[in-house]
Every structure is written in structure tokens, then in C-alpha cells.
């Protein structure tokens, strides 16, 4: 597992475009959002939710495409001829991208809380914690969907199918308790809903109660990684 994570991190180190996509693009998007709303009340209201959303989109795409390349190049098949199971393989990838996700989340939070002036009532470490979990969730989802894609184009196609419905139902556009009843039920089983709830809780409450949303996010991360290991194929036909 450690060897797999080390190999992935060394590959990323030599890919400046991917590093820029992971680290720079979310910060640029958040800055653009601040600029659009001039740092006013609307930015203060939706900023925490979008801090949960933007990293998820980026890490989902990067993780799913990179893992798919491992299958298409035959790397996965060669690795699995060694005493390395699917779970350690995916955990190695999760560890590598998890480290990158932590860096991404911390930088985005520092940008929002510092130069962009986002005000939160709760402790800033709680905001960083939720942002990190959001990025790890995206890594887990990317690893999972890579098992069902036969090409990079198909991997990209999973984003509107998996991420965008969660964006629409997470409470950013309409509070979840104001959604039609059927959509509210669907929203209640989507992980991004709990990520946004946690971000909003930190932004509004001096002593936020994050036990339920954090537990749900951790549960989803573990479950999705295990499902990804169960469905991962050695190579793409």
C-alpha cells in the first residue's frame, strides 16, 4: 500500500498540469466567486458550501481518470500478479490522493479565511476538517467509478451523473427542508448534503455539532472504497 502511494505521488510530482488542476484551480474558482459577489453577504452565505463543492469536482475527475489509466496501461494487471490485493491497491491510491486532497483543502480554507475574508462563527479547524473529508469523499468516489469506465471520456461522463445531482440537492440552491418531499428523501442519502450541512453549521454556530455529518462522511468514504475494491477489474477491455 505504501509503495503504491509513493509511486502515485512520484508520478504526480512530475505532472505539473495535474498539480495545478488540484491545487490552483479550486483557489482560482473561489477567488472568482468572491470577485463576482464583491465579498458581500451572498458570498458569505454560499462560500462555505462551495468550499465543499469545488474540491469535490476536481478530485473526482483527477482520481477517476488517473486510476483508469492504471488499468488501460496494464499497470494494475501487473501489480495484481504480485501479492497485492485490490483493497491495498485502492488504499494506496486513496492514501496518495488523500495527501494531495489534504493540501488542497488546507490551501482553499486558508484562502477563504484569509485574503477572501470569509467569516465563520465556529472554529476554523472544524472548517478545515470538513473540507478535508469532502476531498477524501471525492477521491473515494473517483476510485469507485473508475471501475465502470472503459475510457477517460466515460470517466468524465460520470461527473454529471454523480456529482451534479448532489450539487442540485445538497441545499445550496434551495434549503433541503424546502425541497419536494421525494427530493428531500433523496437528498438525505447523498453524502454531499452532509458536507454542505457541516460547512453551514461551522459558518453559523460558535459550537457546531458535527458528529452526525462527519460520521456519515467517514462512513461513505470507507464504504465507497470497499465497493471500489469489490468492483475493480484488472484491466479495461
Secondary structure, 3 states (H helix, E strand, C coil): CHHHHHHHHHHHHCCHHHHHHHHHHHHHHHHHHHHHHCCCHHHHHHHHHHHHHHHHHHHHHHHHHHHHHHHHCCHHHHHHCCCCCHHHHHHHHHHHHHHHHHHHHHHHHHHHHCCCCCCCCCCHHHHHHHHHHHHHHHHHHHHHHHHHCCCHHHHHHHHHHHHHHHHHHCCCCCCHHHCCHHHHHHHCCCHHHHHHHHHHHHHHCCCCCCHHHHHHHHHHHHHHHHHHHHHCCCCCC
